[in-house]
Amino acid sequence: MMNPDLLDILVCPETKQGLRFADSDLLDRLNQAVADGSLVNQMGSRVKDRIQEGLVREDEEVLYPVRD
């Protein structure tokens, strides 16, 4: 798990909005979309891997997956 104190300095590189940890409900919905083949990234490519953890932008339009 990512250090929560890191969120104090992390922002979206595009909009500079703050980020928060994605909750389990959001991750469940996204992973269902991954399973259905309906989730795409910003480049329009289909997301194939389940999302274990992520940071979501304040407007909830973008999620940044957290990977080891």
N, C-alpha and C positions, 0 to 999 in steps of 0.2 A: 504494500500500500504506500502511496505517495505521502510524504510529510505534509500535513495540513498547513504548516507555517509557510510552505512554498507558495500557497495560493495568495498570500499577501503581496507577492511581487509579480506573479504571472498574469498576463493579459492576452487577449486575442491579438495576434500580430497584425491582423487586417483592420480591425475596428477599435482596438484598445479597450474593449469592454472587459469587465472582470469575468472570471471563470469560477465555477463551483463544481464539486464532485457530482457526477451523474448518480441519481438515486436508483434503487433496484427496479422500480416500476419503469423508468425510462430505459434502462438496460434491457429489461425483459421485452419491451415493445420493439426496441431496435434489433434485438437478437431474433425475434419472431420474423421481422422483415428480412434479416439476413437469411433465415431458413427458407422464407418464401421466395427469395431471390429478388426482392423489390427494393432493397436498400442500395443506394448509389452514393459514391463520394462526390466531392466538389468537381472532379474532372468528368463525372458521368459514368465512371466504371462501377460495375457491380461489386459490392462488398461481399467477400466470401468467408471471412473469418469472424467468429463470434467475438463480441466485445466484452471483455472481463471487467474493465474499469475505464472511466473516461472523465474528461473535464468538459463541461457544457458552458457555452457562452451565455451571458446574461439574457440575451433575447431568445435563447433556446433554439436558434436556427442552425448552430454548428456544434458538433461534438468532436473533441480531440481525443482519440483513444490513447490510453496510457499503456505503454508496453515496457517490459523489462529491458 
